Amino acid sequence: MATAQSTTDTTWTNWLSQGVTIDFQDDDYDKLFKRGLLATALHLDSTSGAVVAGMHNGAYMYCWPRDAVWAAVTMARAGHHPESANVYNFLRQTASRENESWGKGFFFQKYTTDG
């Protein structure tokens, strides 16, 4: 178990170091910034690029386009561009429906991670 924890810690530490680093005067803000990024990253579906709204009891795995864009902006501004691009790719693929009477580019309120 110690090996799994060490590997997980190393993976997320490396991920954080690939983005923007900030050194606030108060170390508590540094911790808050990193934890916020990690919390956002944990809501990203690595397969589809969707951002789930919540994981409380595993019962709310929906992606809201409005909220997903905010997460994508956050990831981009924090230097995590691949994750941000994946969100936009998910949204582009989700909005691109060939046979809808109103055409392409219309978003529903929310989606499952498979669109």
C-alpha positions in Angstrom: 0.0 0.0 0.0 2.9 2.4 0.8 4.2 1.9 -2.8 0.7 2.7 -4.3 0.5 5.9 -2.1 4.1 6.9 -3.0 3.4 6.4 -6.7 0.2 8.4 -6.5 1.9 11.2 -4.7 4.7 11.3 -7.2 2.2 11.3 -10.2 0.2 14.2 -8.9 3.2 16.2 -7.7 4.7 15.8 -11.2 1.4 16.8 -12.8 1.2 20.0 -10.7 4.8 20.9 -11.6 4.0 20.7 -15.3 1.7 23.7 -14.9 1.9 27.2 -13.6 3.5 27.4 -10.2 2.7 30.3 -7.8 4.5 31.1 -4.6 2.1 33.1 -2.4 3.4 34.9 0.7 1.2 32.6 2.8 1.9 28.9 2.3 -1.8 28.2 3.0 -2.7 29.8 -0.3 -0.1 27.7 -2.1 -1.8 24.6 -0.6 -5.2 25.9 -1.5 -4.2 26.6 -5.1 -2.7 23.1 -5.6 -5.7 21.4 -3.9 -8.1 23.3 -6.1 -6.2 22.2 -9.2 -6.2 18.6 -8.0 -9.9 18.7 -7.2 -10.6 20.0 -10.7 -8.4 17.4 -12.3 -10.1 14.6 -10.4 -13.4 15.7 -12.0 -12.0 15.2 -15.5 -12.9 12.1 -17.4 -9.6 11.1 -19.1 -11.4 9.0 -21.7 -13.9 11.5 -23.0 -12.7 14.9 -21.8 -15.9 15.6 -19.9 -15.9 17.3 -16.6 -18.3 15.7 -14.1 -20.2 18.0 -11.8 -19.7 15.9 -8.7 -18.8 12.6 -7.3 -20.8 12.6 -4.0 -21.7 8.9 -3.5 -20.9 8.4 -7.2 -24.4 9.5 -8.0 -23.9 12.7 -10.1 -21.6 11.9 -12.9 -23.0 14.5 -15.3 -21.2 17.1 -17.4 -22.7 20.6 -17.6 -21.3 22.5 -20.6 -21.3 25.8 -18.7 -19.4 24.4 -15.8 -17.1 22.4 -18.0 -15.9 25.6 -19.8 -15.0 27.2 -16.4 -12.9 24.1 -15.6 -11.3 24.2 -19.0 -10.4 27.9 -18.5 -9.0 27.1 -15.1 -6.8 24.3 -16.5 -5.6 26.5 -19.4 -4.7 29.4 -17.1 -2.9 27.0 -14.8 -0.8 25.7 -17.7 -2.6 22.3 -18.1 -3.4 22.8 -21.8 -4.0 19.2 -22.8 -6.7 18.8 -20.2 -8.3 22.0 -21.3 -8.2 20.9 -24.9 -9.8 17.6 -24.0 -12.8 19.5 -22.4 -13.3 21.6 -25.5 -13.0 18.5 -27.8 -15.7 16.8 -25.7 -18.0 19.8 -26.0 -17.4 20.1 -29.8 -18.1 16.4 -30.3 -21.2 16.6 -28.1 -22.6 19.6 -29.9 -22.0 18.2 -33.3 -25.1 16.3 -34.1 -25.9 15.6 -37.8 -29.6 14.8 -37.7 -31.1 17.3 -35.3 -33.8 19.5 -36.7 -32.2 22.6 -35.3 -28.8 21.8 -36.6 -25.4 21.7 -35.0 -24.1 23.7 -32.0 -27.0 23.3 -29.6 -26.1 22.2 -26.1 -28.5 20.4 -23.7 -28.4 21.2 -20.0 -26.1 18.3 -19.1 -24.6 15.1 -20.5 -23.2 11.8 -19.3 -19.5 11.5 -19.9 -20.1 9.5 -23.1 -22.0 12.5 -24.6 
